[in-house]
């Protein structure tokens, strides 16, 4: 076994020495070499294709690392924003939901880039090293073939003088074997190299389309999230301009001590002025600061929306929307014993002719309103809304109407005092 291994090593060393000698003679121009212009063109295309794929793989790996870093930074930023956005501010819960939506968008985007873009790109570039080994092997076998060809030519020249037919026969056999080994590899690469080069088009189409589609979807959906966040902060800005969050406004909303009770403790009869009860402040709305409900009208009909021209500028101060109560508050509130039909009293000035089926009357928005809950309706100044009945009478709330915006057919609740009948 040791002799056999040693013989193999000696044979390998002899083969490498023979190839080195043949290359040296070819470079010096002492002997000719076999040329294949078509293969050289295929090889140039292969080298360029390999170089471009390797660079794309490197740059995309760097890109996806940056994406994941921005994903982490975005999550930290949104956590800080939700922390500074106080729970008593309007839209606090909606802002938290949108922050969660943004985190999910980043996760989906990052996973799609990794699974559908990076992995196929890695698979594509991993095929080049194997082809490269085959090209190098073909080069070695070509040197062996040229070396055997030159040896046989020398052997034929010497045999003519010495008439050594045995060596000529053996040399011919060695030449034919070297030629056959080279030509098999050469033929395979003549098929594989152009096929690999042509495959680049379809691969890049699929890979880049996946990348661009993922980018487009992520930015489109994230744009919607930031539009919602902008609307939330716009609502907070409007509330702040009306003084809803100033210390003075909060102090004015603190319930006052009943003077009548104080006088009774002092043994004094309450005066007529002291018997007037100060109305309690309205309950805190879960989505923001205290909202003052409109004063109840003398008549039994629903509150009439304030008259305002249709071209009221969007930046004019909007009225306070009536405070909405949750289902438990409505159950415990004795004022909900009023008949719900009062909400459907047609206001003065409303046109009833030519209305679509199911429409009670139509109103035009005099102020912009941005919804605070999913069942509400957002609209701009001038939008026309068809007032309809509630699907569930138990959901009716005083000062609020159910309507369908004509431009979009969106349906939802809206404060009546932000509109006027038409």
C-alpha positions in Angstrom: 0.0 0.0 0.0 2.9 2.4 0.9 4.6 1.7 -2.5 1.3 2.2 -4.3 0.7 5.5 -2.6 4.3 6.5 -3.3 3.9 5.6 -6.9 0.8 7.7 -7.2 2.5 10.7 -5.7 5.5 10.3 -8.0 3.1 10.1 -11.0 1.3 13.2 -9.9 4.5 15.1 -9.5 5.7 14.0 -12.9 2.4 15.1 -14.4 2.6 18.5 -12.8 6.2 18.9 -14.0 5.2 17.9 -17.5 2.4 20.5 -17.6 4.7 23.2 -16.2 7.2 22.4 -18.9 4.6 22.4 -21.7 3.2 25.8 -20.6 6.7 27.3 -20.4 7.5 26.2 -23.9 4.1 27.5 -25.2 4.7 30.9 -23.5 8.2 31.1 -25.1 6.8 30.2 -28.5 8.8 27.0 -28.7 5.7 24.9 -29.3 2.2 25.6 -30.6 -1.0 25.4 -28.5 -4.5 24.3 -29.4 -6.8 27.3 -29.8 -10.6 27.5 -29.5 -12.0 31.0 -30.2 -15.6 30.0 -29.5 -14.7 28.6 -26.1 -12.7 31.7 -25.3 -15.8 33.8 -26.0 -17.9 31.6 -23.7 -15.3 31.9 -21.0 -15.2 35.7 -21.2 -19.0 35.8 -20.8 -18.8 33.3 -17.9 -16.2 35.4 -16.1 -18.3 38.6 -16.6 -21.5 36.9 -15.4 -19.8 35.5 -12.3 -18.3 38.9 -11.4 -21.6 40.7 -11.8 -23.5 38.0 -9.8 -20.9 38.1 -7.0 -21.2 41.9 -6.7 -25.0 41.8 -6.7 -24.9 39.2 -3.9 -22.5 41.3 -1.9 -24.5 44.6 -2.3 -27.8 42.9 -1.5 -26.4 41.3 1.7 -25.3 44.7 2.8 -28.7 46.2 1.9 -30.7 43.7 3.8 -28.4 44.2 6.9 -29.2 47.9 6.7 -32.9 47.1 6.3 -32.9 45.0 9.5 -31.0 47.8 11.3 -33.6 50.4 10.3 -36.3 47.9 11.4 -34.8 47.8 14.8 -34.4 51.6 14.9 -38.0 52.1 13.7 -39.3 49.8 16.5 -37.3 51.8 19.1 -38.5 55.1 17.8 -42.2 54.1 17.8 -41.9 52.8 21.3 -40.5 56.2 22.4 -43.3 58.0 20.5 -46.0 55.9 22.2 -44.4 56.6 25.5 -44.4 60.4 25.2 -47.9 60.4 23.7 -49.9 60.6 26.9 -52.9 58.3 27.5 -55.2 61.3 28.0 -54.6 62.7 24.6 -57.0 62.1 21.7 -56.1 59.1 19.5 -53.7 57.5 22.0 -55.1 54.0 21.4 -55.2 54.5 17.6 -51.5 55.7 17.7 -50.5 52.5 19.6 -52.3 50.3 17.0 -50.6 52.1 14.1 -47.2 51.6 15.8 -47.9 47.9 16.0 -49.0 47.9 12.3 -45.7 49.6 11.4 -43.7 46.9 13.2 -45.6 44.1 11.4 -44.9 45.8 8.0 -41.2 45.9 8.8 -41.2 42.2 9.8 -43.0 41.1 6.7 -40.7 43.2 4.5 -37.5 41.9 6.0 -38.7 38.2 5.8 -39.7 38.6 2.2 -36.4 40.1 1.2 -34.5 37.3 3.0 -36.7 34.3 1.8 -37.7 35.4 -1.7 -34.8 37.5 -2.9 -31.6 36.7 -0.9 -31.9 32.9 -0.8 -32.5 32.5 -4.6 -29.6 34.9 -5.3 -27.3 32.8 -3.1 -28.4 29.6 -5.0 -27.7 31.3 -8.3 -24.2 32.4 -7.4 -23.3 29.0 -5.7 -23.3 27.3 -9.2 -20.3 29.4 -10.5 -17.6 27.7 -8.3 -18.5 24.2 -9.6 -18.4 25.4 -13.2 -15.1 27.2 -12.6 -13.6 23.9 -11.4 -14.7 22.2 -14.6 -13.2 25.0 -16.7 -9.9 24.7 -14.9 -9.9 20.9 -15.4 -10.5 21.4 -19.1 -7.5 23.7 -19.2 -5.3 21.0 -17.6 -6.5 18.3 -19.9 -5.8 20.7 -22.9 -2.2 21.1 -21.7 -1.9 17.3 -21.4 -3.3 16.8 -24.9 -0.8 19.3 -26.4 2.0 17.7 -24.5 1.1 14.3 -25.8 0.8 15.7 -29.3 4.2 17.2 -29.2 5.8 14.1 -27.6 4.2 11.9 -30.4 5.5 14.3 -33.1 9.1 13.9 -31.6 8.6 10.2 -31.3 7.6 9.9 -35.0 10.7 11.9 -36.1 13.0 9.7 -34.0 11.3 6.4 -35.0 11.9 7.1 -38.6 15.6 6.9 -37.9 15.5 4.1 -35.4 12.5 2.3 -36.8 11.0 1.8 -33.2 7.4 0.9 -34.1 6.5 -0.2 -30.5 7.1 3.2 -29.0 5.2 4.9 -31.9 2.2 2.7 -31.3 2.2 3.4 -27.5 2.6 7.1 -28.1 -0.3 7.1 -30.5 -2.5 5.4 -27.9 -1.5 7.9 -25.2 -2.3 10.8 -27.6 -5.7 9.4 -28.5 -6.6 9.0 -24.8 -5.5 12.5 -23.9 -7.4 13.9 -26.9 -10.6 12.0 -25.9 -10.5 13.2 -22.3 -10.0 16.8 -23.4 -12.7 16.7 -26.0 -15.4 15.3 -23.6 -14.9 18.1 -21.2 -14.6 20.7 -24.0 -17.9 19.5 -25.5 -19.7 19.6 -22.2 -18.6 23.2 -21.5 -19.5 24.3 -25.0 -23.1 23.4 -24.0 -23.1 24.5 -20.3 -21.4 27.9 -20.5 -23.8 29.5 -23.1 -26.8 27.9 -21.4 -25.7 29.4 -18.0 -25.1 32.7 -19.6 -28.5 32.8 -21.2 -30.2 31.8 -17.9 -29.2 35.1 -16.3 -32.0 37.0 -18.0 -34.9 35.0 -16.6 -33.3 34.8 -13.2 -32.8 38.5 -12.9 -36.3 39.2 -14.1 -37.8 37.0 -11.4 -35.4 38.2 -8.7 -35.7 41.9 -9.3 -39.5 41.8 -9.8 -39.8 40.2 -6.3 -37.5 42.8 -4.9 -39.3 45.7 -6.5 -42.8 44.3 -5.6 -41.8 43.9 -2.0 -40.4 47.4 -1.9 -43.6 48.9 -3.5 -46.0 47.0 -1.2 -44.0 48.0 1.9 -43.8 51.7 1.1 -47.5 51.8 0.0 -48.7 50.2 3.2 -46.3 52.2 5.4 -47.5 55.4 3.7 -51.1 54.6 4.8 -49.9 54.1 8.4 -48.1 57.4 8.5 -51.2 59.1 7.0 -53.2 57.7 9.9 -50.5 58.9 12.3 -50.6 62.4 10.7 -54.4 62.5 11.1 -54.1 61.6 14.8 -51.6 64.4 15.5 -53.7 66.8 13.4 -56.6 66.1 15.7 -54.4 66.6 18.8 -53.2 69.9 17.3 -56.8 71.1 16.8 -57.7 70.1 20.4 -54.6 71.9 21.7 -55.5 75.1 19.8 -58.9 75.1 21.4 -57.2 74.9 24.8 -58.4 71.4 25.6 -55.1 70.5 27.3 -54.1 73.8 29.0 -54.0 73.8 32.8 -56.5 76.7 32.8 -59.1 74.7 30.9 -58.6 71.7 33.2 -59.1 73.9 36.2 -62.3 75.4 34.8 -63.7 71.9 34.5 -63.2 71.0 38.2 -66.6 70.6 39.9 -67.3 73.5 42.4 -68.4 73.0 46.0 -72.1 73.4 46.5 -72.7 76.6 48.5 -76.0 75.4 49.7 -74.4 72.6 51.6 -71.8 74.9 53.2 -74.5 77.3 54.4 -76.5 74.5 55.9 -73.5 73.4 58.0 -73.3 77.0 59.3 -77.0 77.0 60.3 -77.9 79.6 57.7 -80.8 79.2 55.4 -79.7 78.9 51.8 -80.3 82.0 49.7 -82.0 81.7 46.3 -78.7 82.2 44.6 -77.0 79.6 46.6 -79.5 76.9 45.8 -78.5 76.9 42.2 -76.6 73.6 41.5 -73.4 73.7 39.5 -73.7 71.0 36.8 -71.1 68.3 37.0 -68.4 68.1 34.4 -69.0 65.6 31.7 -67.4 62.2 32.0 -63.9 61.7 30.6 -64.0 60.2 27.1 -61.8 57.2 26.8 -60.0 58.6 23.7 -59.2 62.0 25.0 -60.0 65.1 27.2 -63.4 66.0 28.6 -65.9 66.9 25.9 -68.8 69.2 26.6 -72.1 67.9 25.3 -74.4 70.4 23.6 -77.1 72.0 25.7 -80.4 70.1 25.4 -83.0 72.1 23.4 -86.4 73.1 24.8 -88.2 71.2 22.1 -88.2 67.4 22.1 -86.6 67.2 18.7 -83.0 66.4 18.1 -80.4 69.2 18.4 -80.4 71.3 15.3 -77.0 71.6 13.6 -75.5 75.1 13.8 -76.0 77.2 10.6 -72.8 77.8 8.8 -72.0 78.6 5.2 -70.8 75.7 3.0 -67.5 77.5 2.2 -66.4 77.8 5.8 -62.6 77.7 5.7 -61.1 74.4 6.9 -58.9 76.0 9.5 -61.8 77.8 11.3 -62.3 76.4 14.8 -64.6 73.4 14.7 -67.3 72.8 17.3 -66.8 70.1 20.0 -68.2 66.8 18.9 -70.9 65.5 21.4 -69.3 63.1 23.9 -70.0 59.4 23.0 -70.8 56.9 25.8 -69.9 53.3 25.9 -72.6 50.6 26.2 -72.3 50.3 30.0 -72.8 54.1 30.4 -75.8 54.1 28.2 -77.4 51.3 30.3 -76.9 53.2 33.5 -77.8 56.6 32.2 -81.4 57.6 33.0 -81.4 60.1 30.1 -81.4 57.3 27.6 -85.0 56.7 28.4 -85.9 59.3 25.7 -87.5 57.9 22.6 -84.8 57.2 19.9 -87.2 58.5 17.3 -86.3 62.0 18.4 -82.9 61.6 16.7 -84.8 61.3 13.4 -86.8 64.5 13.5 -86.2 66.2 10.2 -84.5 69.6 10.8 -86.0 72.8 9.4 -84.7 73.6 6.0 -84.0 70.0 4.9 -85.1 69.0 1.4 -87.1 65.8 1.3 -87.8 65.5 -2.4 -85.8 63.3 -4.8 -83.9 61.5 -2.1 -82.5 58.0 -2.6 -84.3 55.1 -1.0 -83.5 54.8 2.7 -82.3 58.5 3.0 -84.0 60.6 5.7 -82.4 63.9 4.5 -79.1 65.3 3.3 -76.5 67.5 5.1 -73.4 69.3 4.0 -70.2 69.4 6.2 -69.4 72.9 7.5 -66.3 71.7 9.4 -63.7 69.0 8.8 -64.0 65.9 11.1 -61.5 63.1 11.5 -62.9 59.9 13.0 -61.7 58.7 16.4 -63.3 55.2 16.2 -63.6 52.7 13.4 -67.4 53.1 13.3 -67.2 56.9 12.7 -67.1 58.8 9.5 -64.4 61.3 8.4 -65.2 64.1 6.1 -64.0 67.5 4.8 -65.7 70.8 4.5 -68.3 70.7 1.7 -68.8 67.0 1.7 -72.4 65.9 1.2 -73.7 63.1 3.5 -77.0 61.2 3.3 -78.5 60.7 6.8 -79.9 57.2 7.3 -81.3 55.2 10.1 -79.1 53.2 12.5 -78.9 49.5 11.7 -79.3 48.8 15.4 -81.5 51.3 17.4 -79.5 50.5 20.6 -76.4 52.2 19.0 -78.2 55.6 18.7 -76.5 58.4 20.6 -77.7 61.9 21.2 -76.1 64.5 19.0 -74.8 61.9 16.6 -76.2 60.8 13.2 -75.6 57.8 11.0 -74.8 58.7 7.4 -73.2 57.8 4.1 -70.7 60.1 2.4 -71.8 60.5 -1.2 -68.3 60.7 -2.8 -67.1 57.4 -1.3 -70.2 55.6 -0.1 -68.5 55.2 3.3 -70.9 54.7 6.2 -70.5 55.7 9.8 -71.5 57.9 12.7 -70.8 61.6 12.8 -71.5 64.6 15.0 -74.5 66.5 13.8 -73.2 69.9 14.8 -70.4 69.6 12.2 -73.0 69.8 9.4 -76.1 71.7 8.2 -79.2 70.3 6.4 -79.6 71.0 2.7 
